[in-house]
Amino acid sequence: MTYLPSAFIPRDGLSAFLARALASRSFIAGFIVTALIALMALVSFFWTPDDVTKLVVGDRMLAPSAAHWFGTDHFGRDVLSMIMVGSRNSIAVALVAVGIGMGLGVPLGCLAAARGGWLDDFVMRFNDVVFAFPALLSAVMITAVFGPGAVNAIIAIGIFNIPVFARVARAGALAIWPREFILAARAAGKGKTRITLEHVLPNIATLLLVQGTIQFALGILAEAGLSYVGLGAQPPMPSWGRMLFDAQTRMMVAPTQALFPGLAIMITVLGLNLLGDGVSDALDPKLRRRR
Amino acid sequence: MIAYLAQRLLVAAATLLAASLVVFAMLEVIPGDPARLMLGMNATPDALEALRNEMGLNDPLPVRYLDWVAGMAALDFGRSYTYSVPVIDLIVERIVVSLPLALISLALSVVIAIPAGAFAAQRRGRAGDALSMGAAQLGVAIPNFWFALLLIYLFAVWLRLVPAGGFPGWSAGIWPALKALLLPAVALALPQAAILARVTRSALIETLGEDYVRTARAKGLPFGTVLWRHALRNALIPVLTIVGLQFSFLLAGTIIIENVFYLPGLGRLVFQAITQRDLIVVEGVVMLLVATVVAVNFLVDISYAVVDPRLRAR
């Protein structure tokens, strides 16, 4: 899904934008949830309730208790600690994949918008080709060809972010180019590259930010799916998808194990989506009334 | 209209061509010799060489690519390296699981989402709106394979209403087969329904602001009639686009869901083929899915013209 509001420049400046953002319930809820998840990932570097590399055979598949809030897995590892450490993997994969998508897609989209003509056609057709591949299928194919693992999962997810950002950047830039201040810049003798960098990019930055949160959320879901089928991060590195796979085979004995990693994924994705909704509301008050 | 169709058809053909090049090139870089895979480690060099010649593996790359594409145009996807049967047979055997699954989930998604979206639009800003859109937010955020696990636990392990996995085959009767597809279809449909409900709602709210809606209301039509008769039809374009996109997503989405439920569909076939290095099967299935996406997008383009007479005049 791509997000294209009718107007995406906060016309009344940053402080008014922030005021509107803080008035948006979606933004506040999304910001708090996202911040908490990020905090959890950071804390996991210094402290977890238990050591995730410690296998305690005697403590296998315990139900949630005071000692192990979320219970333990089939190796006796503390599930809460594994979820904390696993968040690093999810966030890193999704974040770098967004970075790849933005890093390659935004220049492509801006170039297409600035030059137009055959180059524009070429970029758009390239997008069509990538979009013709069902993303998940190709991610499976890529990780299968180049081997499973977190790095290849990043590449597989990142490739599909490229056309998304190219499309959003192009659409945004195309709406900026006919504006008067661009004409003024051209009259002042600035070249297309300089105009793109100095005038177009800052004006579509918020638009890209909203799409970024959407792709971030989708990346978390995709990474979880890939790890679930064994193509993402490899054990012993904890990952949410892998934890769900392990839990599935033991669902009869320890049903709660399948609960917490799934909740972690859902809450993270929910937080990011709310954040994105909140930012777009604040950018475009007209749109909010429609929501 | 003709020009519009011709242009869309050309784009579709070019996309397919480019996609075939990508798939061929990508699988070409995988190490491994199909001839050795078929004959085993003890094969004599002569036998290997003979098989390679027979399979055309010694031909130059462009020739092999053209052979492959020409074969696919005639629905001949080659022979599986591991099973030594035509790839098309494997695909047909599996597609009778994946296609009904995707169609059932698509139907579920539409049946849930359009009324839910319309309901929310009708009660905009009120409790019903907040409730259904809150549910949609949750639906988008839930990973479908996790939702599938919860469904298995609730309906198969706990209530014992449906099997937890596996597929009895259509020969076992329509009902047992449908029962096996029910949970996977629900799991696949939920996130799609959530997305579609949001799109339906915002498209409807946009059309509800149009002048003809005010006219219809002014001449005394009840709000419900205006919404369902006039606004919904005009809001269909974005909804159709998403439905089209979702069909391909659902076909590919089966790849993970089929693994959750141990369903012998296309997704499992690709998976097994990848682990067995049966690349010709992977190529065949991927191209089939890409062709489906391209075909569906083309159909969506045509349906725009059907829904929106302004496009027909172009």
Interface residues (C-beta under 8 A of the other chain):
Chain A: M1 R125 D128 V129 F131 A132 F133 P134 A135 L136 L137 S138 V140 M141 I142 A144 V145 A217 L221 A224 G225 Y228 V229 G241 L244 A247 Q248 M251 M252 P255 A258 P261 G262 I265 M266 I267 V269 L270 N273 L274 R290 R291
Chain B: V11 A14 T15 L16 A18 A19 V22 M26 L27 V29 I30 Q137 L138 V140 A141 I142 P143 F145 W146 L149 L150 I152 Y153 V157 I195 S202 I205 E206 I242 S248 F249 L251 A252 G253 I255 I256 N259 V260 V270 F271 I274 T275 V282 V286 L289 V290 V293 V294 N297
